[in-house]
């Protein structure tokens, strides 16, 4: 990745598109635009959501690729078509007067111009306040069975209940292992119907609050209840709160909204249309900042869709400008 620390050579530049965020969505959008012969700059803060995970799964053709390796491949592909990828953190963006595009301001004061913006800043996983969860996150503290279920198949799995989705989680993870325990923790008591479902699938239910994790030789071995009881487990499933990294979009006047699933608010996101256009003309968003449940391959697909839409919008503007120039003379 190219690194520019002072930004001095950026301030005089104006790109067709500036992409804020260099994950799967951002790099996919940048690749699409660079192949369309657009000038593209990707500004990446280097904080990929899936950094704690060892491998990417369900990405056709790249199954089990380490996340960092996937991003390195993507950066190389973007650069191969003339796109630029730089390290940096965008502080804000603003619309220029008279429809003249946008000014993107980086932390430290460097600025760059853009005709269009694609924001792919992702989200932050906010974990329940149980000591030890953060240190094991993405390793043996998990949330998505499609991301990690196969890796813990046939092993003892616990599900930490913090809301009404916990029973659904337990029944889902039962697909990968027949040894699932639902820890009531701070979540609501299951209904009679849910108790029956859990019993029918052989899911144990344990009352009491989880106050910590047991770890031996850098391996998660169980959960510790408030009364001191330890129950052996090899993986623990949680429900994180998904909070969109929306500060750049908020600086343009966009407001995140809450997403609810099964009666539970699971996080916030920025709404877009099906191809990523936001309510602010000239601004698109893709990936987890707008779709909280998206996996890596879906984020890449969303970046492709947004990049294609942006190129189409620029073609329309280029054509209008050409017609006006022709009429003038």
N, C-alpha and C positions, 0 to 999 in steps of 0.2 A: 504494500500500500504506500502510495506517495504521501509524505508528511510535510506539511507546510506550517511552521509554527507561528510565523509573524503575519501571514496573510497579505504581505505587501504586494505580491504579484497577483492577488485575486481581486483586489478592489477595482481595478480598471477593466475587469472582464465581465462580459454578459453572455450568458448561455441561453440556448433555447429552453433547456429544462435544468433546474436544480432539484436533485433528489435528496431529501433529508432522511437519512437512515440507510445503512448499508447491509441490511439483512437479506433474506431470500426475496422478499417483496421488492425492496429497493433495487437490488442488483438485477432482478429479472426485468423490472421496468426500465432500468438504465440500459440493459442489453438490447431490449426491444427498440428503444429510441436510438441508440448508437447504430444499430443495424439499419435504421431508417435514415441514417446520415444526419441526425440531429446532434448538435453540440450538447453534451451532457456532463454535469458535475455531480458526483455523489459525495455528500459530506457525512461521514460516519463517526459516531462517538465511541465506537468499539465496545458496546455493552449488549451483545446479543442475549436475548432471553434464555436461549437453550445452552448457554455456555457451560452450566454445571453437568449437562448430559454428556455421556460418552459417545453416543451415536445418534444419528438421525434415522428414523424408521418410516416405512410406508412411502418412501420417495422412490418411485419407479426408476430403475437404472442407477440409483445411488443408495440403495438399501444398506444400512449400517455404516454409512460414511460418517466420520467424526464431524461435528458441526463446524469447527474451525477450518477443516480441510475443504468442506463444501463451500464456505465463504471465500476461501483463497482461490478455488477454481473459478468461482463466479467473478471475482475481481479481475482475474486474468482474462476472462472472456470479454468483460466490458472493455478493458484496456486494449484488447486485440482489435476492437472496432473503433478505437479512437476516443472512448469515454475516459473520464478522469475520476479517480477515487482518492479522496484526501481524508486525513484524520482531522476531526474537529467537532465541536459541539455548537449547534445553532441555538442562539439565545432567543431570537424572534425573527419575524418576517413582516413586511408591510407592503401594501399595495402602493404603487407609484401613481401620481396623478395622470389623468387623461388616458387611462388604459395602457400605460407604458410598462406593464409588467410588475415585477416585484423586486424589492431589495431584501436580501437575506443577511442578517447580522449574526456573526459568530461571537462566542464568548471571547473577550479580548479586544473586540472592536472591529475586526476585519469584516468587510462587506463584499458581496458579490451580487450581480444582477441576474435576473431570470425572466424569460417571457412567461413561463409556466412553472408551477411547483408540483412535485409529487412527494408527499409526506408519508414515510413508512417507519415511524419511530417505535412501533410495537407497543408493548404493555409491560407493566410491573406486576409480578406475582406477590401479593401480600399474604403472608402465611399466618395461620393461627398462632396466638402467643403461647406456644409451648416450648420450653427450653430444649434446644438441640435440633429442632426441625430445620432451621436454616442451614446448619452445618451438613445435614444429610440430604438436602433438597436436590432432586434430580439424580440421586444415586440409589437410595433405598427409601426415601420419602418421596412419594409420587402422587400424581393426580390423574393421569390419562392412561387408560388401559391400552389404547391403540399405540401409544408411544412406548410403553414399558411393560405391558402385560405379558408378552412372550418371554421377557427376560426373567420374570419371577414366576413363571408357570410351575404349578405343582408344589409351590412353597407356601409356608404359613404367612398369610397376608392379613393385616389389620386395616380397618377403615375407621377413621376418626370422625365422629359426628359433631358437626358444628352448625348444622342447618337441616332443612327438610329434604335436601337432596341425598343425604347419607344412605338411606335405604336403597335408593336407586343405584348409588355407587357400589354398595355391597353386592347387589344382585348382578351388576355388570361384571365386577371382578370375579364373581363365582364362575364365569365362563372360562377363566384361565387356571383356576385352582379350586379344589374342593375343600380347602382349609381357609375359610374366611371368618374373621371375627369382627363384629361391629361394636366399637367402643362408644357408649352413649355420650360420654364426655359432657359437652355443654349443649348438645343438640336436643331437639324435641323428642318426646317419647313416641315410638312408632305407634301407628293405629293398630287396631285388632287385625285388620286386613293385612297390614304390613308385617306384623308378627307372624301371621300364618304363612305369608310368602317366604319370609326368612327361614322359618322352621322347615318348610317344604323343601327348601334348597340346602338345608344343612348349615345355615349361617348362624353361628353363636352370637349372642348379645350379652355384653358385659356392662353393668352399671358402674358409675363412678367416674370421677374426673381424672384424665391423664395429666400427670404433672412432670413427666420427663421421659427420656429415652435411655435405654440400656445399650451401650456400645462396648464391644470387645475386639481388640486387634483391628480397629478401624472398620468394623462391621456392626450394623444395627442388629441387635439380638432380641429386643423386646421393649414393651412399654411398662412404665411404672405408674401405678394408680396412687391416688391421694392417700390411701390407707397403707401404702408400702408394698402391696402385692405387685409382683412382676409377672407379666404374661408374655411368653416367648413368641416372637414374630420375626420374620426376616424382611418384611417390607411393610410400610405404613402408608395408606392412601389418605390424602387430605383434600379439602376443598379450599383452594386459594381464592382470594378475591383478585379479579383481573382489572387492573386500573390502567387505562390507556395513557401512554406518554403523549399527552395532548397539548403541552405548553405552546409549541410552535403554532399549532392550529388555533389555539385560543387567542394567540396574539393577533390573529387575522379575524377575530370575531366569532369563531365557531365555538359552540358550547357542547361539552360531552353530555351524554344522556345515560341513564341507568339501564342495564340489561337485566331482565328477570327471567329465570328459568324455574319452573315448578314452584312458583310462589316465593322464590328466594332471589334477592338481588345478588348477582354474581360479579358485578363490576360496572365499569363505565366505558363507553366507546363514542367515536365520532361517526354520525350517520353519513352515508354516501348513497349514490344511486348504484345500480348493478355494475357499472364499469369504474366506480371509484370517484366520480365527480362529487364534490362537496357543494354546499350552498353558496360558497364564494366563487365567483367565476374565475377560472384560471387555476384553481387549486384542486388537486386530486389527492386521495389517500388510499392506501392499500395495506393489507396484512392485518396484524393483530390490533393495530390502533383503531380499526374500524370493524373487525370481525374477531371477537374475543376467542372463539372456539377454533379458529383456523389452525391447521397444522402446517408444517413447513412447505409441503408441496402445494397446498392450497394458497398459501401466501405468495409463493412464486407465480402461480397461475393468476392471482389477483394483480400482481405487479405487471404481468404481461398484458392483461386487459386494460389496466390504467395507462400503460405506455402506449398501447395502440390507440386508445381514445385521445390521449394528449397529442399524438402525432396527427390524428385526423383533425383535431381542433386547430393545430398550427397550419395544416394544409389549407383549411378554410380561410384563416387569416391571411396567409401568404397570397392566396388567390384574390381576396378582396383588395389587398394592397396593390397587386399587379394590375387589376382592372382599373383602380383609381389612377395609377401612374400612367396607364395607357390612355385614359381619357384626357389627362392633363397634357398629353403631348407627344 
